[in-house]
Amino acid sequence: MFKANIVRIQLIFAGLLPAAFVLAQEPVKKQTIDITSAFKPAVKAAAKINFDAAPPVPDSARPRFTYNTPVTSLERVYEPLTISPLALHTDTTGRWAASNYVKLGFGNYQTPYAEAGLTFTNATNSTLSVLGNFISSKSKAIEHQSYMNMRARAYGSTIINGKHELYGNASFQNDQYNLYGYDHNLFNYDKAAVRQRFIGLDLGAGFRNTEETEFGLKYHPDVKVSFFNDNYHGREFRVIGNLPLSKSIGDAFAINLALNADYNQFSRRNTPALDNSIFTVPLSLDFKNENLNIHGGVIPSWDNSQFRLLPDLMADLKLGSDGAILQMGWLMHYDKATYKRFASINPYLEQPNFLLNTRVNETYGGLKGTFLEHFFYNVKVGLVRFHNMPLFVNDTLPGDRKSFVILNEERLSAFQSHGEIGIVQAEEFSLTAKFDWLLFSGQKTQQEAWGIIPRELSAALRWRVLKDLWLKSDLFVFEGAKFMNADGSVGRGRSPFDLNAGLEFKVTKQFNLWVQANNVFNTRYQRWNQYDVFGFNILGGIVFNFSK
């Protein structure tokens, strides 16, 4: 029984063991993957360009820089010196900058003064400017000592297509003088008998390209017509035509060619008309760089059909870096003989009996430049020769000798020197001085160089003392010219010291007051023999500026 139970227990355990084994195993589950190490997929890095700059190569040498600094002072274009017997500088008040204004004044010697300027523009491509002035004076000390000047001028221009400029101008003059240079104890004239009046009208028009053409060409044709009359039936007509052409060759060279024609005719009552013409064809080559400027050419010319080949040579050489420029040249040109030009030199002349153009032959050398930024200088010396030079002498016929006749000097030679020096501080201050000296070495036809000033010194001061106060002053000193006495002997005029001074100051935004004194030291002298100048005179007035 016991054994039977043991056997039964064993069978039970035998049946339970497989079940226990099964229960001891993990339950059935889904298939999984066990990751035993981390893995990240990545693309292989591409090769890159290295943008880091390489270090500079050590350089112990001192760098050198080249600067081309332009001269800030005004450089005056050279003009051949003329020793024509110029008229005395007219004492006038200074013109201060204004585009639309009226200036009125009055002074002793019964001197009214008026000046006006107007400017019209469309603010795009056209402009018109008109300027007019009037002044007259009359002295009670000398009978018939008076004069009157009235001038008007208009200038207009317009830009066409942005590349061309068309312009025109017109001017009118009405000048009156009295021939008062006679002995008032011996002669007595009414005003009509001594009156000398000149009326002139000038018209001009031109056309130029503001930009070079595609072939480097620039052109500037223009034409001028002039009419000039006096109150003794003297009439002059003049026409001038110019056609200058210039072609650039690179940056340094330029070729210049021009055609110039100048014709005038002077007619008088009951006498044949005087014809005078000049035709020239200037041809030149220009070379220019930072240190050298050369102008070389010739001028074929026909003076009343007489041919001459004129030299046209100039050179400027920069010396070092201090702004000094060596200048030299050999030039020949014509001063046209016209009644209008002679009257502008000496308004007390008689009608000319001939018209001979003056041929000027000049050789010069000099030095010009700037220093200390605001100072400039210009010194030249040379030889000059005049062919057919007009000289003015009192009428040699018995009588009052109050008028001047023109004598011709076939050849007049002189050693000349010219000097300028000054300081310019923008528009605030300027002080300039100029000196001209002519040492005559001989003349062929006449005994002396009648009426020509041999030495002259002039100075000008313009100073803006305060924001609204301006000072102006001019000084003239010259050696008197030689003249011919009634007996043919030689006389010399007095050497004067003539000082002018003026002030202008602002009262309101539109009104200025001005005062001008001329011949401050009341110096008595004669520019032309027998003609005393006015003594001390003062005038003043107001300026109304209506510019925006």
ABEGO torsion letter per residue (X at the ends): XAAAAAAAAAAAAAAAAAAAAAAABBBBBBBBBBBABBBBBBBBBBBBBBABBBBBBBBABBBBBBBBBBBABBBBBBBBBBABBBBBBBBBBBBBBBABBBBBBBBBGGBBBBBBBBBBBAGAABBBBBBBBBBBBBBAABBGBBBBBBBBBBBBBBBBGGABBBBBBBBBBBBBBBBABBBAAABBBBAAAABBBBBBBBBBBBBBBABBBAAGBBBBBBBBBBBBBBAAGBBBBBBBBBBBBBBBBEAABBBBBBBBBBBBBBBBBGBBBBBBBBBBBBBBBBBBBAABBBBBBBBBBBBGGBBBBBBBBBBBBBBEAAGBBBBBBBBBBBBBBBAAAAAAABAABBBBABBBBBBBBBBBBBBBEBBGGABBBBBBBEBBBBBGBBBBBBBABBEAGABBBBBBBABBBBBBBBBBBBBBBEAABBBBBBBBBBBBAEBAABABBBGBBABBBBBBBBBBABAABBBBBBBBBBBBBBBBBAAGBBBBBBBBBBBBBBBBBBABAABBBBBBBBGAAGBBBBABBGBBBBBBBBBBEBBBBABX
